[in-house]
Amino acid sequence: MKKYTNTAKTLTVGFDVSKCTHCRNCLEELPEVFELGHKPWIKMSGAEPSRIREAVGNCPSGALTVIQ
């Protein structure tokens, strides 16, 4: 599992590629945070933590999780 933490260290998102079903919910819901083709592909500075939490909560496979 890869972990991504925002600059303020108030939110950490985990990503488990083995669980991802590639439904693209995250990419469509919050493209300013989730950008394929960029490294890292999750840009924690792209939106407020509350919006990131909401998008992660909508991940149907559980590949994205809020750790902190």
Phi and psi in degrees as a GROMACS rama.xvg file:
@    title "Ramachandran Plot"
@    xaxis  label "Phi"
@    yaxis  label "Psi"
@TYPE xy
-92.2505  147.391  LYS-2
-122.984  139.243  LYS-3
-127.971  126.334  TYR-4
-121.001  139.724  THR-5
-74.0734  166.214  ASN-6
-59.9445  -38.9419  THR-7
-75.8  -5.54056  ALA-8
59.4132  34.7261  LYS-9
-103.374  -8.4747  THR-10
-148.26  130.679  LEU-11
-125.775  130.742  THR-12
-112.612  133.423  VAL-13
-103.577  146.418  GLY-14
-131.701  121.527  PHE-15
-111.272  99.2149  ASP-16
-59.3587  -28.2259  VAL-17
-68.11  -18.9249  SER-18
-96.5145  -14.6955  LYS-19
-68.2213  128.908  CYS-20
-101.577  5.26701  THR-21
57.3977  39.9424  HIS-22
-78.7568  -14.798  CYS-23
75.6466  12.3237  ARG-24
-55.4662  -46.279  ASN-25
-63.319  -42.1059  CYS-26
-64.2604  -38.5093  LEU-27
-79.7974  -34.8961  GLU-28
-77.0532  -37.357  GLU-29
-142.821  68.1168  LEU-30
-64.8484  -19.7897  PRO-31
-74.7521  -12.1718  GLU-32
-108.67  -46.0469  VAL-33
-101.352  105.253  PHE-34
-130.624  104.499  GLU-35
-64.7176  146.872  LEU-36
90.7543  -7.93368  GLY-37
-110.27  151.779  HIS-38
-122.308  121.959  LYS-39
-73.0435  153.991  PRO-40
-76.9319  -15.3586  TRP-41
-107.474  112.687  ILE-42
-101.287  97.9003  LYS-43
-64.5554  -17.5097  MET-44
-86.343  -0.614814  SER-45
-76.4155  -15.1806  GLY-46
-160.226  167.081  ALA-47
-64.857  146.793  GLU-48
-52.7255  -36.9566  PRO-49
-63.8936  -37.8692  SER-50
-70.2943  -37.6529  ARG-51
-65.7761  -44.7328  ILE-52
-56.6503  -43.0244  ARG-53
-63.6187  -45.3947  GLU-54
-64.2836  -42.0212  ALA-55
-63.482  -39.2622  VAL-56
-63.7172  -20.6924  GLY-57
-91.5485  6.86863  ASN-58
-75.6728  112.887  CYS-59
-70.3819  -24.2582  PRO-60
-89.7768  -17.0041  SER-61
81.9428  10.6015  GLY-62
-66.8479  -33.906  ALA-63
-100.02  131.689  LEU-64
-140.226  149.679  THR-65
-88.1159  122.923  VAL-66
-95.052  -36.4379  ILE-67
